[in-house]
Structures are given as C-alpha cells and as structure tokens.
Amino acid sequence: MKFEELSYDKAPVLTNELPGIKSKRLLQRQKLIEGSALSYPLGLPVAMEEGRGATVKDADGNVFIDFFAGAGVLSLGHCNPFIMKAVRKQQNKITHTLDFPTEIRLELIEKIRKIMPSKLKDNVRVQFGGPTGSDAVEMAIKLAKYNTNRHALISFEGAYHGMTAGAASITSGKFWKEKYVPMLPEVHFVPYAYCYRCLFYRTKDNCNLECASLYEHVLEDPHSGVVLPAATIIEPIQGEGGSIVPPNEYIGRIEEISRAFEVPIIFDEIQAGFCRTGEFFSFQHSGAIPDIITMSKALGGGFPLSAIAYREEFNVWKKGAHIGTFRGNVTAMAAGAASSEFFMIFMSFLSKNSPVRVEYSLT
C-alpha cells in the first residue's frame, strides 16, 4: 500500500446538511445517557463512524479531513494498516500481561531506547503505567519525589499536563482548576518563553531570556517563597497554551539552571513528541537533555498507552512502588512498536534529505 492511499481519496465530501439525520439521533441519545462534561460534540455536532488515514466519515456519509487526529493520538492516521496488522497478530495471542515480560513489550522498550538522543540511548529506563498521559505525568512526579525527598513542583504559565489531581495541579489553566479540589500543595508557576506576547516586552533583537532568568531567581533567592522543588516540568513546545514554540536556547537554559540547583527536569512529550515537530521528540530541537520524559498519545499508535523514560540513576523504585492494571496492555504495545518502526522509517527518509515516498507490504 502507498502512503497516499491510506485516506479516503475524496475529501471533504458533504452529502447532507450538518448534522445529518443519523448524527442528530446519536447526539441526542448521547446527551441523554452520557456525562455532561462532553465537549467536542458541542462544537462539532457529528457522530463518527469510520476513519482512514487523515480522513473521517460520519454516520450520514459525510467525509472530513481530520486535522485533529484524536487530540494527537493518531499521528499515523486512523486504522493505519501497518499498525492494525500488528494489533490483530497480537490480539490472536494474548492481550493483557500485567508486567510479565513478553516479546512485544520488550521490543517496544528497546525501540524507545533506540530513538533516544545519544546521551540517553544507553542510560535510560522505561516504565509503563496507566493508559493516559495524565498517568504518565503522575508517575513522573512520583519518581521525582522518590529521588529528591522533596514535595514542591515548578511548572510554567500556559502549561497543560492532564486532568488527574496531580496533573491538573501543574496545569496552569484556571478553567480546569477553579472547582478541582484538593490540588497538590506547593505548586508554583513561572513564565514560559512566549515571544509573541513577551511578559518583559522584549523582541528578538534585545531578548536576554529574562523569562529563564526569572526561573533562576525563583530557585536562587531565599526570599522567593519557593522551596527547592522535587522537579520542574515543562513542555518543550506548549500545546494547550497556544502551540507556543520557544527559542531553542530557552529550553537549554532551563535545563542548565535546573542542573545547577540539582532540580530534576521533566520534559512532557505527550502532545508534541513522536515526530510531530520534525524531530522524534520536541526537546531535540534545543539539544537539551531531560531527566524524565513523559509519553502517551501517539506512543500507542491509536491505542491507550503511557510510559515514562528516565535516566538510569533515577531508577529507585521499590517492588510494587508504582503499578497500574493497564501497564500490561500488550495490544497497545504492539501498536506502539509498529508505529515506532513506521516513525523510524519516515525519519530515515528525512535525515537523507530524500523525497518522502513511503511504501510497505502488508504480507
């Protein structure tokens, strides 16, 4: 199959008014029986039925180009046959193994290690947890606290890290926090490098990374009100905050400051990772190296899966110190291993500056 054949060949195609008759019926049925926290169907009132590649078809036969990709989950598109072949093969064998070793589990770990920057490639552990990005963030926070025996956390304005209590605590959006009680104590926010709306009224010509200097001040000044944290967590490219791409030197400076104060640095790659920015991880644009990396969304190739990768010296877990039933979802791991292989093939094309034409066999 050729890459260009993954999607419906004609899109968009609108055959009915929106929403159509079937979509209206399903939307009304959903409204009556599902929780009121629903959001996407309110802005886009359609009921989905099929998906192929970068296109989706609703219950009434309308075809749309999908720029959303399941909020970042479907980096290789809907029902990618390369991934689905691996999924079906695994489902015919075993689908859940807790944390017992399987070939596919270890294959995915090895592929994750292989794609790491050279400074981490042979010095990284992988830990699976619950199925969501929030679970990965909770796991990263917990590991940092295990290592430092500290409790405070530093995050950034514009940050989004998830909706569980700990992850929401380090998310900056007030909308998600106003009625979300209790939150983690001792969470502090510092400015992100938002050059378009610089808090310090700087431009590219006179920027001295004052935003990074303020982070340094918070750690250094004994009267800043911020105790030395268990970790600092940052998105190398912010997502929900507005798709904000900071200067590469900013992320490097944040890492440098964190190292100077012996503060573990967590890079949240849940949304921007897995080739979404032209590098496998978004932090690779800066050359900075984290202590802990959170991964989910595209990691599972469309199936629920999350994990963290961390430096060998952070591997202080005791037996059973972090568990989660779906850390044994080998169906998702098979999808993740297949998608990682697909990504590596794609990146090899880019590294050779060759025209990208991907073809593969399903046999």
C-alpha positions as CSV (number, residue, x, y, z in Angstrom):
1,M,0.0,0.0,0.0
2,K,1.2,3.5,-0.8
3,F,1.2,6.3,1.8
4,E,-1.2,8.4,-0.3
5,E,-3.7,5.6,-0.4
6,L,-4.2,5.5,3.4
7,S,-7.0,8.1,3.4
8,Y,-10.3,8.3,1.5
9,D,-9.5,9.6,-1.9
10,K,-12.2,12.2,-2.0
11,A,-12.3,14.6,1.0
12,P,-14.1,16.6,2.1
13,V,-17.4,15.4,0.7
14,L,-20.6,16.8,2.2
15,T,-23.7,14.8,1.1
16,N,-26.1,16.0,3.8
17,E,-26.8,19.0,5.9
18,L,-24.8,19.0,9.2
19,P,-25.6,17.4,11.4
20,G,-27.4,14.7,9.4
21,I,-30.3,12.7,10.5
22,K,-28.3,9.8,11.9
23,S,-25.9,12.1,13.7
24,K,-28.7,14.0,15.3
25,R,-30.2,10.8,16.6
26,L,-26.9,9.6,18.1
27,L,-26.1,13.1,19.5
28,Q,-29.4,13.2,21.2
29,R,-29.0,9.7,22.6
30,Q,-25.6,10.6,23.9
31,K,-26.9,13.7,25.6
32,L,-29.5,11.7,27.5
33,I,-27.2,9.0,28.9
34,E,-23.6,10.2,29.0
35,G,-21.9,12.6,31.4
36,S,-22.3,16.4,31.0
37,A,-18.5,17.0,30.7
38,L,-18.7,16.3,26.9
39,S,-17.1,19.0,24.9
40,Y,-16.2,18.1,21.3
41,P,-19.7,17.1,20.0
42,L,-20.9,20.5,21.2
43,G,-18.5,22.4,18.9
44,L,-18.7,19.8,16.1
45,P,-22.1,18.2,16.1
46,V,-21.5,15.0,14.2
47,A,-21.3,11.3,15.0
48,M,-18.2,9.5,13.7
49,E,-18.5,6.1,12.1
50,E,-15.3,5.4,10.1
51,G,-11.8,6.7,9.8
52,R,-9.0,6.2,7.3
53,G,-5.7,7.9,7.5
54,A,-6.2,11.7,7.7
55,T,-9.9,11.5,6.9
56,V,-13.1,10.5,8.9
57,K,-16.6,9.7,7.8
58,D,-19.7,10.5,9.9
59,A,-22.8,8.4,10.4
60,D,-24.5,10.2,7.5
61,G,-21.7,9.5,5.0
62,N,-20.1,13.0,5.1
63,V,-16.3,12.8,4.7
64,F,-14.0,15.2,6.5
65,I,-10.3,15.9,6.5
66,D,-9.1,15.3,10.1
67,F,-6.7,17.9,11.4
68,F,-7.3,16.8,15.0
69,A,-6.0,13.2,15.0
70,G,-7.7,12.3,18.2
71,A,-6.1,15.1,20.1
72,G,-2.6,13.9,19.0
73,V,-3.2,10.2,19.4
74,L,-3.3,9.3,15.7
75,S,0.0,10.5,14.4
76,L,-0.1,7.9,11.7
77,G,-3.8,8.3,11.0
78,H,-6.9,6.3,11.5
79,C,-6.7,2.5,11.1
80,N,-3.2,2.6,9.6
81,P,-2.8,-0.9,8.1
82,F,0.8,-1.2,9.2
83,I,-0.3,-0.8,12.8
84,M,-3.6,-2.8,12.5
85,K,-1.7,-5.8,11.2
86,A,0.5,-5.8,14.3
87,V,-2.6,-5.4,16.5
88,R,-4.5,-8.3,15.0
89,K,-1.5,-10.5,15.3
90,Q,-1.1,-9.7,19.0
91,Q,-4.8,-10.0,19.7
92,N,-4.8,-13.6,18.5
93,K,-2.1,-14.4,21.0
94,I,-2.6,-12.5,24.3
95,T,-3.9,-9.1,25.1
96,H,-3.0,-8.4,28.7
97,T,0.0,-9.5,30.8
98,L,0.3,-7.0,33.7
99,D,4.1,-6.5,33.9
100,F,5.2,-10.0,32.9
101,P,7.7,-9.9,30.1
102,T,6.6,-10.5,26.5
103,E,8.4,-10.2,23.2
104,I,6.3,-7.2,22.1
105,R,6.7,-5.4,25.4
106,L,10.5,-5.6,25.4
107,E,10.5,-4.8,21.7
108,L,8.7,-1.5,22.3
109,I,11.0,-0.6,25.2
110,E,14.1,-1.3,23.0
111,K,12.6,0.8,20.2
112,I,12.0,3.7,22.7
113,R,15.6,3.4,23.9
114,K,16.8,3.3,20.3
115,I,15.2,6.6,19.4
116,M,16.6,8.5,22.4
117,P,19.4,11.1,21.8
118,S,22.9,9.6,22.1
119,K,23.3,10.9,25.7
120,L,20.3,8.9,26.8
121,K,20.4,5.9,24.5
122,D,22.3,3.6,26.8
123,N,21.3,5.3,30.0
124,V,17.5,5.1,30.1
125,R,14.8,3.0,31.7
126,V,11.2,2.8,30.6
127,Q,8.2,2.3,32.9
128,F,4.6,1.7,31.8
129,G,1.7,2.9,34.0
130,G,-1.9,3.6,33.4
131,P,-3.3,4.2,29.9
132,T,-3.4,8.0,29.7
133,G,-1.0,10.9,29.5
134,S,-2.1,12.1,32.9
135,D,-1.0,8.7,34.3
136,A,2.5,9.3,32.8
137,V,2.7,12.7,34.5
138,E,1.6,11.4,37.8
139,M,4.3,8.7,37.5
140,A,7.0,11.3,36.6
141,I,6.0,13.4,39.6
142,K,6.1,10.4,41.9
143,L,9.5,9.3,40.6
144,A,11.0,12.8,41.1
145,K,9.7,12.9,44.7
146,Y,11.1,9.4,45.3
147,N,14.5,10.6,44.2
148,T,14.7,14.0,45.9
149,N,12.5,13.5,49.0
150,R,11.1,17.0,48.2
151,H,7.5,17.9,47.6
152,A,7.2,21.3,45.8
153,L,6.9,21.4,42.0
154,I,7.5,24.1,39.4
155,S,5.5,24.4,36.2
156,F,5.0,27.1,33.6
157,E,2.3,29.6,32.6
158,G,0.4,28.1,29.7
159,A,1.1,24.5,30.8
160,Y,-1.2,21.6,30.2
161,H,-0.3,18.3,31.8
162,G,-3.6,16.4,32.3
163,M,-6.7,16.2,34.3
164,T,-6.0,13.9,37.2
165,A,-5.4,15.7,40.5
166,G,-1.6,15.9,40.3
167,A,-1.5,16.6,36.6
168,A,-4.2,19.3,37.0
169,S,-2.3,20.9,39.8
170,I,0.7,21.6,37.5
171,T,-1.7,22.7,34.6
172,S,-2.0,26.5,34.5
173,G,-5.5,27.0,33.1
174,K,-7.8,28.4,35.7
175,F,-10.8,26.9,34.0
176,W,-9.7,23.4,35.0
177,K,-8.7,24.3,38.5
178,E,-11.4,26.6,40.0
179,K,-13.6,23.8,41.3
180,Y,-11.0,21.0,41.3
181,V,-10.2,20.5,45.0
182,P,-8.0,19.4,46.6
183,M,-5.0,20.1,44.5
184,L,-1.3,19.3,45.2
185,P,0.3,21.8,47.6
186,E,3.4,23.8,46.8
187,V,3.0,24.1,43.0
188,H,4.5,27.3,41.5
189,F,4.3,28.7,38.0
190,V,6.9,30.8,36.2
191,P,6.6,32.5,32.8
192,Y,7.1,30.5,29.6
193,A,9.1,31.9,26.7
194,Y,6.1,33.3,24.8
195,C,7.9,35.6,22.4
196,Y,4.8,36.8,20.6
197,R,3.4,38.3,23.9
198,C,6.6,38.7,25.8
199,L,6.0,39.4,29.5
200,F,9.1,41.5,29.6
201,Y,8.3,43.5,26.4
202,R,11.4,42.2,24.7
203,T,11.9,41.5,21.0
204,K,14.3,39.0,19.3
205,D,16.8,41.9,19.0
206,N,17.1,42.6,22.7
207,C,16.0,39.4,24.3
208,N,18.2,38.2,27.1
209,L,16.0,35.3,28.1
210,E,14.6,37.2,31.1
211,C,11.9,34.5,31.4
212,A,14.6,31.9,32.1
213,S,16.4,34.3,34.4
214,L,13.2,34.7,36.5
215,Y,13.1,30.9,36.9
216,E,16.7,31.1,38.1
217,H,15.8,33.8,40.5
218,V,12.9,31.8,42.0
219,L,15.3,28.9,42.7
220,E,18.2,31.1,43.9
221,D,16.6,33.8,46.1
222,P,15.9,32.6,49.7
223,H,13.0,35.0,49.8
224,S,11.3,34.0,46.6
225,G,8.8,32.0,48.6
226,V,9.6,28.8,46.6
227,V,11.4,26.0,48.3
228,L,13.7,23.8,46.3
229,P,11.3,21.6,44.2
230,A,11.1,17.9,43.7
231,A,11.1,18.6,40.0
232,T,10.4,21.2,37.3
233,I,8.1,20.1,34.5
234,I,8.0,21.8,31.1
235,E,6.6,21.2,27.6
236,P,9.5,21.8,25.2
237,I,6.7,23.1,22.8
238,Q,3.5,24.1,24.5
239,G,0.2,22.6,23.2
240,E,-2.9,23.8,25.0
241,G,-1.2,27.1,25.9
242,G,-1.3,28.1,22.3
243,S,1.1,25.9,20.2
244,I,3.9,28.0,21.6
245,V,7.4,27.3,20.2
246,P,10.1,28.9,22.4
247,P,13.6,29.8,21.3
248,N,15.8,26.7,21.3
249,E,18.2,28.3,23.7
250,Y,15.4,28.8,26.2
251,I,14.8,25.1,26.8
252,G,18.6,24.6,27.0
253,R,18.8,27.4,29.6
254,I,16.0,25.9,31.7
255,E,17.9,22.6,31.7
256,E,21.2,24.4,32.6
257,I,19.6,26.2,35.6
258,S,17.8,23.1,36.8
259,R,21.1,21.2,36.8
260,A,22.9,24.0,38.7
261,F,20.3,23.7,41.5
262,E,20.1,19.9,41.3
263,V,16.4,20.0,40.4
264,P,15.2,17.1,38.2
265,I,13.8,18.3,34.9
266,I,10.8,16.6,33.3
267,F,10.1,17.1,29.7
268,D,6.4,16.5,28.8
269,E,6.4,15.0,25.3
270,I,2.8,13.6,25.4
271,Q,1.5,16.0,22.9
272,A,4.5,17.3,20.9
273,G,6.5,14.0,20.8
274,F,6.7,11.3,18.2
275,C,7.7,13.2,15.1
276,R,5.1,15.9,15.4
277,T,7.6,18.7,15.1
278,G,10.2,17.2,12.7
279,E,12.3,15.5,15.4
280,F,11.2,12.4,17.2
281,F,10.9,14.4,20.5
282,S,10.3,18.1,20.5
283,F,13.1,18.7,23.0
284,Q,15.6,17.5,20.4
285,H,15.4,20.9,18.6
286,S,17.1,22.5,21.6
287,G,19.8,19.9,22.3
288,A,18.6,19.9,26.0
289,I,18.5,16.5,27.8
290,P,15.9,15.8,30.4
291,D,16.0,13.5,33.5
292,I,12.4,12.2,32.9
293,I,10.3,12.1,29.7
294,T,6.5,11.6,29.8
295,M,5.0,9.8,26.8
296,S,1.5,8.9,25.7
297,K,-1.0,9.8,22.9
298,A,1.0,8.7,19.8
299,L,3.0,6.2,21.8
300,G,0.2,3.7,21.5
301,G,-0.4,4.1,17.8
302,G,-4.1,4.9,18.5
303,F,-4.5,2.6,21.5
304,P,-4.3,3.7,25.2
305,L,-0.8,3.5,26.5
306,S,1.5,5.7,28.5
307,A,5.1,5.5,29.8
308,I,8.0,7.4,31.2
309,A,11.6,7.2,30.2
310,Y,14.2,8.3,32.7
311,R,17.9,8.3,33.4
312,E,19.3,5.1,34.9
313,E,20.3,6.9,38.1
314,F,16.7,7.7,38.8
315,N,15.7,4.0,38.9
316,V,14.9,3.9,42.6
317,W,11.5,2.2,42.5
318,K,10.9,-0.5,45.1
319,K,8.9,-3.6,44.3
320,G,5.4,-2.5,43.5
321,A,6.1,1.2,44.1
322,H,4.2,2.1,41.1
323,I,1.6,-0.1,39.5
324,G,-1.4,0.2,37.2
325,T,-3.6,-2.5,35.7
326,F,-3.2,-1.5,32.1
327,R,0.6,-1.4,32.2
328,G,0.1,-4.8,30.7
329,N,-1.9,-3.7,27.6
330,V,0.2,-5.6,25.1
331,T,-2.3,-4.9,22.3
332,A,-1.4,-1.2,22.7
333,M,2.3,-2.1,22.9
334,A,2.1,-4.0,19.6
335,A,0.5,-0.9,18.1
336,G,3.2,1.2,19.7
337,A,6.1,-1.0,18.4
338,A,4.6,-0.9,14.9
339,S,4.1,2.9,14.9
340,S,7.6,3.4,16.3
341,E,9.0,1.4,13.4
342,F,7.0,3.4,10.9
343,F,8.3,6.6,12.5
344,M,11.9,5.5,12.3
345,I,11.5,4.6,8.6
346,F,10.0,8.0,8.0
347,M,12.7,9.8,9.9
348,S,15.4,8.0,8.0
349,F,14.0,9.4,4.8
350,L,14.1,12.9,6.2
351,S,17.7,12.5,7.5
352,K,18.8,11.6,4.0
353,N,17.1,14.7,2.5
354,S,15.3,12.4,0.1
355,P,11.8,12.9,-1.3
356,V,9.5,11.1,1.0
357,R,7.6,8.3,-0.6
358,V,6.6,5.6,1.8
359,E,5.5,2.1,0.6
360,Y,5.3,-1.0,2.6
361,S,3.9,-4.5,2.4
362,L,1.1,-5.9,4.5
363,T,2.2,-9.5,3.9
